[in-house]
């Protein structure tokens, strides 16, 4: 990415720089292009979701899934135990 930025500064243009650097390094043009784009976003040169924001979003989505799963378990347990206490004679029969 630094090579792309340096070449852009040297040439005063961004046209063709990603391809030239990708060819020099023997890596895929689209891979390098996406890395450069993400670097520009992370530095504020381009709008978009930064790497830090993407990591935080992923963590929050995981936490949200876990909380939904826990909530579902608690709702089922509440319904189960609520049904048990609403029929005390059935509970007494089960205890005896």
C-alpha positions as CSV (number, residue, x, y, z in Angstrom):
1,X,0.0,0.0,0.0
2,X,2.9,2.3,0.8
3,X,4.3,1.6,-2.6
4,X,1.0,2.6,-4.3
5,X,0.8,5.8,-2.2
6,X,4.5,6.6,-3.0
7,X,4.0,6.0,-6.7
8,X,0.8,8.2,-6.7
9,X,2.8,11.0,-5.1
10,X,5.7,10.6,-7.5
11,X,3.5,10.6,-10.6
12,X,0.9,13.1,-9.3
13,X,-1.8,10.7,-10.5
14,X,-3.5,7.6,-9.2
15,X,-4.4,6.1,-12.6
16,X,-2.7,2.7,-13.1
17,X,-0.6,2.8,-10.0
18,X,-2.3,-0.2,-8.3
19,X,-1.8,-2.4,-11.4
20,X,1.8,-1.4,-11.7
21,X,2.6,-2.1,-8.1
22,X,0.6,-5.4,-8.1
23,X,2.5,-6.5,-11.2
24,X,5.9,-5.6,-9.5
25,X,4.9,-7.6,-6.4
26,X,3.3,-10.5,-8.1
27,X,0.0,-10.1,-6.3
28,X,-3.6,-9.8,-7.5
29,X,-4.7,-6.3,-8.6
30,X,-8.1,-6.5,-7.0
31,X,-6.6,-7.7,-3.7
32,X,-4.1,-4.7,-3.6
33,X,-6.9,-2.4,-4.7
34,X,-9.1,-3.4,-1.8
35,X,-6.2,-3.1,0.6
36,X,-5.4,0.4,-0.7
37,X,-9.1,1.4,-0.4
38,X,-9.3,0.1,3.2
39,X,-6.1,2.0,4.0
40,X,-7.6,5.2,2.6
41,X,-10.8,4.7,4.7
42,X,-8.8,4.0,7.8
43,X,-6.8,7.2,7.3
44,X,-9.9,9.3,6.6
45,X,-9.0,10.0,3.0
46,X,-12.1,8.1,1.8
47,X,-15.5,7.6,3.5
48,X,-16.6,4.2,4.6
49,X,-16.4,1.7,7.5
50,X,-12.9,1.7,9.1
51,X,-11.2,-1.5,10.1
52,X,-11.8,-0.7,13.8
53,X,-15.5,-0.1,13.2
54,X,-15.8,-3.3,11.3
55,X,-14.2,-5.2,14.2
56,X,-16.5,-3.5,16.7
57,X,-19.6,-4.2,14.5
58,X,-18.6,-7.9,14.3
59,X,-18.2,-8.1,18.0
60,X,-21.6,-6.4,18.6
61,X,-23.4,-8.7,16.1
62,X,-21.9,-11.7,17.9
63,X,-23.0,-10.3,21.3
64,X,-26.5,-9.5,19.9
65,X,-26.8,-13.2,18.7
66,X,-25.8,-14.5,22.1
67,X,-28.2,-12.2,24.0
68,X,-31.1,-13.2,21.7
69,X,-30.2,-16.9,22.3
70,X,-30.1,-16.3,26.1
71,X,-33.4,-14.4,25.9
72,X,-35.1,-17.2,24.0
73,X,-33.8,-19.8,26.6
74,X,-35.1,-17.6,29.5
75,X,-38.5,-17.1,27.8
76,X,-38.9,-20.9,27.3
77,X,-37.8,-21.6,30.9
78,X,-40.3,-18.9,32.1
79,X,-43.1,-20.5,30.1
80,X,-42.2,-23.9,31.4
81,X,-42.0,-23.0,35.0
82,X,-45.0,-20.7,34.7
83,X,-47.1,-23.6,33.4
84,X,-45.8,-25.8,36.3
85,X,-46.9,-23.3,39.0
86,X,-50.3,-22.6,37.4
87,X,-51.3,-26.2,38.1
88,X,-50.3,-26.8,41.7
89,X,-52.1,-30.1,42.0
90,X,-50.0,-31.5,39.2
91,X,-46.9,-30.3,40.9
92,X,-48.0,-31.9,44.2
93,X,-48.7,-35.2,42.4
94,X,-45.2,-35.1,40.8
95,X,-43.6,-34.5,44.2
96,X,-45.5,-37.4,46.0
